Amino acid sequence: MKIVVTSLFVDDQEKALQFYTEKLGFVKKHDVPTGEYRWITLVSQEEQNGTELLLEPNVHPAAKEYQAKISSEGIPATMFGVEDIQKEYKRLLEKGVKFTMEPTKMGDVTIAVFDDTCGNLIQIIQQ
């Protein structure tokens, strides 16, 4: 068994699609209309047959509450791995990404946290 798709609640699918592709560099894999919303998945440029990230519309009250609560408490919704966190931090800053935590060494890893503009804090990690 392996992880094929993981989802992330977003408050605006189109805005999230633009942020995750234009700012972060993910590649759109699927974009299928499903009534009022879309089935939008993204993949890493380096692993286009790897795990897909589903941009899940945040329309259910429980999902909205969950997203708002973890974000307000500074808890990242997910984590992405990077090879060189300082280089990625600089690249994202230049693209206007707002960080809530600059790269910080924690034991054997370095992490940073940014706001995805769609209701989530996202952590990046260099291991």
N, C-alpha and C positions, 0 to 999 in steps of 0.2 A: 504494500500500500504506500502511496506517496501523495503529497499535496499537489493538486492540479490547479485549483483556483482558491484564492483567499480574497475576502471582500473588505472594503473600507467604506464606511458611511460617508457620503458627501452631501452638502446642502445644495449643490448646483452641479449637475453632471457635466454640462458644457464647460463651465469655468474650471472644473477639476480636470477635464480632459486637456484643456489648454495648459494648465499649470504643470501637470504631470508629464506632458510631452514636450512643451516648449521650454520650461524651466529645468525640470529634472532630467529630461532626455529619454524617458520611456517611449516605447513604440506601441501604437495602437494595434491590437491583434483582432479584436471583434468589436463591431458597433452595429448592433441589431435592434431595430425598433421592437418594443414590447408594449404596445399601447401608448400610454402617456409618457413612459420612460424608455430607456434603452439599456441593452445588455452591452456594456462597454468594458472590455478588458485590455489591460496593458501588459507588456512584457519588457524585460531588460533588453537593451540593445545587444548585450553580450550573450544572452541566453534566450533567444526568440522562441525556442521550443520548451522553455522552462515554465515555472509556476506563473500563472496569470493573476494579476491584481484586478479585481472587479470593482468598478466605481459604482457602489450601491446607493441608489437614491435614499436619502434620509427622510422618509415620509411617515414612518410608524412612530407614534408618540413615545414608545419605549426606546426606540433607537435614537430619537432626538434627545431624550433625557440622558441616555447613556453617553452620547457624544459630548453634550454640553458639560456633563459632570466630570468626565475624565479630563477634558480639555481645561476646565476651570481649575482643576487640581494639579495641572502641570504634567499629567500622565500622557505619554505618547500613545497614539492609537496603533502604531506599528513601527517596525524598525527595518531599515535598509542597510546592507553592507556596502562599504566603499573600500577601495585599495589604499587611497591616500586622503585621509580626512582633511588635512590642511589645504590641499589642492582643491578638494571638492567644496570645502567651506568658502574659499576665495571665489571659486567659479560661481557658486550660488549667490553669494553676496553681490557679485557683479551683475547678476541677472535680477537683482532686487528682492531676493528671498530674505525674509525677516527671521532671524534666529532668536530664540528665547534662551538658548545656552550655547555659548561658543565651544569649540573643541576642548574637552576636558578629559584628562587622563584619569582612569579609574581602574587601578590594578593593571592588568595586562591589556586592557582595551582603552580606546579613546572614543568618546561619544560627543555628539552635538545634537541639538534639537531645534527644529524650525516649525513655523506656522505654514500650513498648506493653503491658506486662504479659503478653505472649504469646510472649516469647522474642526480641523484636526491638528494636533501636534505630531510631528514625525521625527523619529530619532534616526540618526545615521551612526554607524559604528565601524571603526577600523579595528580588526582583531590582529 
